[in-house]
Amino acid sequence: MATLTIILLFSMGFALGDDTIQPKTPCESARDAAINGPIGAYIPTCDAAGQYTPKQCSGSTGYCWCVTSTGQKIPGTETPPGTAPIKCPCRYTLIHYMFDLYSWF
């Protein structure tokens, strides 16, 4: 019985996931740099897959704007604080759906 318990615990460790460190995405790297940067700096928002979310906002100014998948601001999408919320195009891809599905387990 003890042997079975040890085998089950050992196999569960492998089933729970890989603890290797994954390289940071460009969004995660930019976010980490901004967090450690000057006070009031814009901090990018990343999704669960580490990609830029379509809508980015500055916590210090209240402005929001849409970005490309590489985090570049889309011209003409910036809105000042107090205006109607901006609706940015959804850029979900298969990999995003896979990460969202994986998060349920």
C-alpha positions as protocol buffer text, in pm:
chain_id: "A"
residue {
  index: 1
  type: MET
  ca { x: 0 y: 0 z: 0 }
}
residue {
  index: 2
  type: ALA
  ca { x: 282 y: 241 z: 87 }
}
residue {
  index: 3
  type: THR
  ca { x: 448 y: 170 z: -247 }
}
residue {
  index: 4
  type: LEU
  ca { x: 127 y: 252 z: -433 }
}
residue {
  index: 5
  type: THR
  ca { x: 93 y: 579 z: -241 }
}
residue {
  index: 6
  type: ILE
  ca { x: 449 y: 681 z: -327 }
}
residue {
  index: 7
  type: ILE
  ca { x: 398 y: 597 z: -695 }
}
residue {
  index: 8
  type: LEU
  ca { x: 75 y: 799 z: -706 }
}
residue {
  index: 9
  type: LEU
  ca { x: 233 y: 1100 z: -537 }
}
residue {
  index: 10
  type: PHE
  ca { x: 535 y: 1082 z: -767 }
}
residue {
  index: 11
  type: SER
  ca { x: 320 y: 1062 z: -1081 }
}
residue {
  index: 12
  type: MET
  ca { x: 98 y: 1348 z: -962 }
}
residue {
  index: 13
  type: GLY
  ca { x: 406 y: 1567 z: -939 }
}
residue {
  index: 14
  type: PHE
  ca { x: 466 y: 1516 z: -1310 }
}
residue {
  index: 15
  type: ALA
  ca { x: 98 y: 1563 z: -1396 }
}
residue {
  index: 16
  type: LEU
  ca { x: 73 y: 1898 z: -1219 }
}
residue {
  index: 17
  type: GLY
  ca { x: 306 y: 2065 z: -1464 }
}
residue {
  index: 18
  type: ASP
  ca { x: 658 y: 2150 z: -1550 }
}
residue {
  index: 19
  type: ASP
  ca { x: 838 y: 2383 z: -1311 }
}
residue {
  index: 20
  type: THR
  ca { x: 1093 y: 2499 z: -1569 }
}
residue {
  index: 21
  type: ILE
  ca { x: 1129 y: 2872 z: -1610 }
}
residue {
  index: 22
  type: GLN
  ca { x: 984 y: 2996 z: -1937 }
}
residue {
  index: 23
  type: PRO
  ca { x: 1141 y: 3296 z: -2113 }
}
residue {
  index: 24
  type: LYS
  ca { x: 944 y: 3618 z: -2075 }
}
residue {
  index: 25
  type: THR
  ca { x: 738 y: 3750 z: -2364 }
}
residue {
  index: 26
  type: PRO
  ca { x: 799 y: 4104 z: -2492 }
}
residue {
  index: 27
  type: CYS
  ca { x: 489 y: 4222 z: -2302 }
}
residue {
  index: 28
  type: GLU
  ca { x: 605 y: 4062 z: -1977 }
}
residue {
  index: 29
  type: SER
  ca { x: 952 y: 4210 z: -2018 }
}
residue {
  index: 30
  type: ALA
  ca { x: 809 y: 4558 z: -2087 }
}
residue {
  index: 31
  type: ARG
  ca { x: 572 y: 4526 z: -1790 }
}
residue {
  index: 32
  type: ASP
  ca { x: 852 y: 4421 z: -1554 }
}
residue {
  index: 33
  type: ALA
  ca { x: 1075 y: 4705 z: -1674 }
}
residue {
  index: 34
  type: ALA
  ca { x: 793 y: 4958 z: -1623 }
}
residue {
  index: 35
  type: ILE
  ca { x: 711 y: 4827 z: -1276 }
}
residue {
  index: 36
  type: ASN
  ca { x: 1072 y: 4885 z: -1177 }
}
residue {
  index: 37
  type: GLY
  ca { x: 1085 y: 5220 z: -1358 }
}
residue {
  index: 38
  type: PRO
  ca { x: 980 y: 5570 z: -1259 }
}
residue {
  index: 39
  type: ILE
  ca { x: 664 y: 5630 z: -1058 }
}
residue {
  index: 40
  type: GLY
  ca { x: 364 y: 5704 z: -1280 }
}
residue {
  index: 41
  type: ALA
  ca { x: 508 y: 5530 z: -1587 }
}
residue {
  index: 42
  type: TYR
  ca { x: 268 y: 5340 z: -1813 }
}
residue {
  index: 43
  type: ILE
  ca { x: 269 y: 4969 z: -1726 }
}
residue {
  index: 44
  type: PRO
  ca { x: 163 y: 4737 z: -2010 }
}
residue {
  index: 45
  type: THR
  ca { x: -115 y: 4486 z: -1945 }
}
residue {
  index: 46
  type: CYS
  ca { x: -47 y: 4127 z: -2055 }
}
residue {
  index: 47
  type: ASP
  ca { x: -296 y: 3842 z: -2088 }
}
residue {
  index: 48
  type: ALA
  ca { x: -256 y: 3491 z: -1945 }
}
residue {
  index: 49
  type: ALA
  ca { x: -43 y: 3390 z: -2246 }
}
residue {
  index: 50
  type: GLY
  ca { x: 190 y: 3687 z: -2189 }
}
residue {
  index: 51
  type: GLN
  ca { x: 67 y: 3880 z: -2493 }
}
residue {
  index: 52
  type: TYR
  ca { x: -40 y: 4244 z: -2496 }
}
residue {
  index: 53
  type: THR
  ca { x: -410 y: 4290 z: -2426 }
}
residue {
  index: 54
  type: PRO
  ca { x: -580 y: 4483 z: -2710 }
}
residue {
  index: 55
  type: LYS
  ca { x: -672 y: 4771 z: -2476 }
}
residue {
  index: 56
  type: GLN
  ca { x: -400 y: 4943 z: -2276 }
}
residue {
  index: 57
  type: CYS
  ca { x: -452 y: 5219 z: -2019 }
}
residue {
  index: 58
  type: SER
  ca { x: -226 y: 5446 z: -1822 }
}
residue {
  index: 59
  type: GLY
  ca { x: -304 y: 5435 z: -1454 }
}
residue {
  index: 60
  type: SER
  ca { x: -149 y: 5776 z: -1393 }
}
residue {
  index: 61
  type: THR
  ca { x: -319 y: 5969 z: -1676 }
}
residue {
  index: 62
  type: GLY
  ca { x: -640 y: 5770 z: -1727 }
}
residue {
  index: 63
  type: TYR
  ca { x: -591 y: 5761 z: -2105 }
}
residue {
  index: 64
  type: CYS
  ca { x: -667 y: 5434 z: -2287 }
}
residue {
  index: 65
  type: TRP
  ca { x: -578 y: 5317 z: -2639 }
}
residue {
  index: 66
  type: CYS
  ca { x: -571 y: 5009 z: -2860 }
}
residue {
  index: 67
  type: VAL
  ca { x: -248 y: 4832 z: -2947 }
}
residue {
  index: 68
  type: THR
  ca { x: -128 y: 4586 z: -3207 }
}
residue {
  index: 69
  type: SER
  ca { x: -16 y: 4236 z: -3112 }
}
residue {
  index: 70
  type: THR
  ca { x: 336 y: 4380 z: -3070 }
}
residue {
  index: 71
  type: GLY
  ca { x: 217 y: 4649 z: -2828 }
}
residue {
  index: 72
  type: GLN
  ca { x: 234 y: 4941 z: -3072 }
}
residue {
  index: 73
  type: LYS
  ca { x: -32 y: 5208 z: -3020 }
}
residue {
  index: 74
  type: ILE
  ca { x: -292 y: 5216 z: -3299 }
}
residue {
  index: 75
  type: PRO
  ca { x: -322 y: 5578 z: -3417 }
}
residue {
  index: 76
  type: GLY
  ca { x: -656 y: 5747 z: -3351 }
}
residue {
  index: 77
  type: THR
  ca { x: -763 y: 5512 z: -3070 }
}
residue {
  index: 78
  type: GLU
  ca { x: -648 y: 5712 z: -2767 }
}
residue {
  index: 79
  type: THR
  ca { x: -930 y: 5830 z: -2541 }
}
residue {
  index: 80
  type: PRO
  ca { x: -900 y: 6070 z: -2247 }
}
residue {
  index: 81
  type: PRO
  ca { x: -1032 y: 5991 z: -1901 }
}
residue {
  index: 82
  type: GLY
  ca { x: -1404 y: 6038 z: -1849 }
}
residue {
  index: 83
  type: THR
  ca { x: -1501 y: 5946 z: -2205 }
}
residue {
  index: 84
  type: ALA
  ca { x: -1687 y: 5636 z: -2324 }
}
residue {
  index: 85
  type: PRO
  ca { x: -1479 y: 5320 z: -2292 }
}
residue {
  index: 86
  type: ILE
  ca { x: -1292 y: 5230 z: -2608 }
}
residue {
  index: 87
  type: LYS
  ca { x: -1366 y: 4896 z: -2777 }
}
residue {
  index: 88
  type: CYS
  ca { x: -1055 y: 4744 z: -2928 }
}
residue {
  index: 89
  type: PRO
  ca { x: -1064 y: 4462 z: -3182 }
}
residue {
  index: 90
  type: CYS
  ca { x: -1024 y: 4116 z: -3035 }
}
residue {
  index: 91
  type: ARG
  ca { x: -705 y: 3938 z: -3143 }
}
residue {
  index: 92
  type: TYR
  ca { x: -771 y: 3596 z: -2995 }
}
residue {
  index: 93
  type: THR
  ca { x: -587 y: 3318 z: -3170 }
}
residue {
  index: 94
  type: LEU
  ca { x: -586 y: 2944 z: -3122 }
}
residue {
  index: 95
  type: ILE
  ca { x: -299 y: 2969 z: -2874 }
}
residue {
  index: 96
  type: HIS
  ca { x: -500 y: 3214 z: -2658 }
}
residue {
  index: 97
  type: TYR
  ca { x: -798 y: 2976 z: -2651 }
}
residue {
  index: 98
  type: MET
  ca { x: -565 y: 2691 z: -2554 }
}
residue {
  index: 99
  type: PHE
  ca { x: -421 y: 2893 z: -2262 }
}
residue {
  index: 100
  type: ASP
  ca { x: -772 y: 2990 z: -2148 }
}
residue {
  index: 101
  type: LEU
  ca { x: -886 y: 2628 z: -2165 }
}
residue {
  index: 102
  type: TYR
  ca { x: -574 y: 2512 z: -1980 }
}
residue {
  index: 103
  type: SER
  ca { x: -642 y: 2760 z: -1698 }
}
residue {
  index: 104
  type: TRP
  ca { x: -963 y: 2571 z: -1611 }
}
residue {
  index: 105
  type: PHE
  ca { x: -769 y: 2258 z: -1515 }
}
